[in-house]
Amino acid sequence: MITPPDRTPLPRDFFDRPVLKVAPDLLGRLLIRSTPDGPIALRLTEVEAYDGPNDPGSHAYRGRTARNDVMFGPPGHVYVYFTYGMWHCMNLVCGPEGTASGVLLRAGEIVEGAELARERRLSARNDKELAKGPARLATALDVDRALDGTDACTPGETPLRILAGTPVPSEQVCSGPRTGVAGDGGVHPWRFWVADDPTVSPYRAHVPRRRSR
C-alpha cells in the first residue's frame, strides 16, 4: 500500500535552520500554487542552497539591495528574481531573520494540475519536462515578481504553500556543484537532487558570457 503524501503545512521552524540543513530536507516536499483556475501541486526533486554573505554565489553576498531584500526577512518567505531579461526563479528564505540564506527550487514533478502547467509550458515535450529547471518551474507555476515576499508558511488558501509531502530518504539524496555558478562559489557541492528522478535538470558548469564588440 502506497502512503499518500502528508498535506500538513511545514511550520516556520522548518525554515529557521541553516540552509544546508533545509535544502536536502526540501526534497519530496509539496509546493502548492493556488491560482484562479485551480491548484497546481509540485513534488520537489532538485534544489540548490545559497548561504548569503558566506557564499560568493549568493545574490546577498555583497549585502542588502532592493532586489534581494526579501532574503533578509523572516524564514519561510518566497524570494523571486528576474534573470536574463526573460525568466523568473523561485527561492525559499532560510535561517533567522537577517541571515539572507535561501534555497533555489530547481526542479520538480507536477503531481496535480498538470493541465494548467501545460498551458504555460507549451514547449515541454512531456510532463516530466514541465518543471525541469528553475525557470521552467516558475513558468509552470505562474510565479513572477508579484509573488516576491509571499509567506509560504501561512495556513489557509494562499498563493504559495509548502506541505510536508513525502521526505526523500537520505540514501536517495545526491549532491554536487551548483549549476552555472562561477568562481569560488562554483566548487560548493550545494546542489541536491533525488537520485534517478527523470524531472531533475541536467548539470551545466558555468560558461563565461562573451561581450559583443
N, C-alpha and C positions, 0 to 999 in steps of 0.2 A: 504493500500500500504506500503510495506516494503522499507525503505530508505536504499540504498546501503551504504557500509562503505566509509568514506571520505578517498581518496587516497592522500591527501595533506601531504607532509613530515612534521614531527614535527620539529619545529625550535630548535636551540641550547638553547634558553632561557627556553624552557620547562624543560630541564635537569639542568639548572643553578638555582636550588632551593633546599631547604632542602630535604634530601632523604625521609623523612616521608610524604612529600607533593607529591613527584614524584611517589613513589611506588604505592599507590592505584590508582593514576591517569593513570597509565600504563594499567590497566585492560581494555580490549576491544580494545586496540590499535593493529595495524597490524605490524608484523615483516616480512619483505621481505628478503628472502635469494635468491640471484641470483647465479645460477650455470650454467656450460656449457650445461647442459641438459634441462635447463628451470628454471623458478622461483618457489619457494615454499613460500606460504603465511601462516602465523600463527596468530591467534587471541589470545592475551594473556589472560589467565584466572587465573593465580596464580603467585605471586611474593613474594619476601622477601627483606626487607630493611636492610642494614648494614651500620652503622654510624661511620666508621673509628676509630679514636682514642678515641671516646666516647663509643665504643662498644666492649666488650671482645670477641664477636663472630665474629668480622671482621678480615679479613686477614691483614688489615692495622693497627690493634690495637697497635702493637709494633713498628710501623714505616715503613719506605720505604725499600723495598728489590728489587732485580732483578725480583722476581716473581710478586710482586704487583705494580710495577712501573706505569702501566697504570692508576691505581686508583687515582694517584696523579696528573694526567694530566687534560686536558680540559674536561668539561662535554660533554655527548653525544657520547663518545667513548666506544668501547666494551672491556671488560676485560674477558679473557678466562683463566681458570685454569684447571690443570690436577689433578685428585684426585683418591685415592685408586689404583694408578698404572694402571688404565684402562679407566677412564671416564673423559670427559670434561664437564665443566659447564660454562654458559654464563651469564655475568652481564653487566649492563649499568651504566657508571660512572655519578655521580650526583654532584651538588653543584659547587662552584667556584673552579678553579684550585688550587690544594694544599690541599683540604679538605679530599680527599680519601674516600668518601662515594659512595655507589653503590647499585644497585638493582639486585638481583639474579632472573633470569627468570626461574620459577619453572615448569610451565605447560602452555599448550595452545591447541587450536583446529586448526588442519591443514584445511584451507579453500580453498587452491589452491595448486596443485602439489602433491596431496596425493600419486599418483602413484610413484613419486620419493622418498617420505618419506618411503613408504612401502619397497622399495628396501634396505633401510638402517636399517629398523626396522622389520626384518623378524620374530622376536619373538612376535610382537604385535598381540593380538588375534582379534582386530578390530581397526578401525580408531580412536576411542576415546582414545586408548592407545598409539598412535604413539608418542605423546609428553607429556605424563602424568608423569612428574618428570623431574628434571633439566638435568640429564644425557641423558634421552630419548629424551628430546627436542633438545639438542645439537647434538645427533646422527642423529635424523630425518632430521635436517637441515644441516648436514655435517659441523659442526662447530668444529674446533680444535684450537690449539695454533697458527697456521699460521694466524688466524684472530684476534689474540690479538692486540689491538690497533686500530682496524678498526674504522673509523669515520662513525657513523650511521646517521649523520645529513648532510652528503654531498649529494647534489642533483645529479640526474642522475643515471646511471646504476652502482651501487657499490655493493660489495658482501653482505652487510647488510644495511638495511634501516628501519627506524621506521616511519610509517604513522599514521595519526590521527585516522583512523578506526571509531569505534562507542563507545565512552566512556560509562562505566557502571554507571548507577545511583547510588548515594551514598547509597540508601536503599538496594541495592543488593550486596554491598561490605561487606564481613565478614573479621574479623581479629582475630588472635590468636598467640600463641607462634610459633616460628620458628622451623622447623623440624630438629631434630638431633643436636641442639645447647646445649652445656653443660654449667655449671657454672652460673655466674651472667648474662651472655648474654641469657641464656635459658628462662628467665622469660619475656622478652620483647614481647609484642603482635604485632610483626612487620612482620608477615606473613599476606598477603592479598589475598583474592580469591573471585571469583564470586559465589554467593550462588547457590547451587544445580546444578552446572555445572558438567557434567559427566567426563570432562577431568582433573579436579582438582585431584592432587595426595593425597593419604591418609596421615594423620599426624602421625609421629612417633617421640616419645621422644628420647632423647639421651640415648644410651646404651654404657657404658664404654667398650672399647675393652680389652680383656684379652690377656696378653702376654703369648706366648707359652714358656714352660720351656725347 
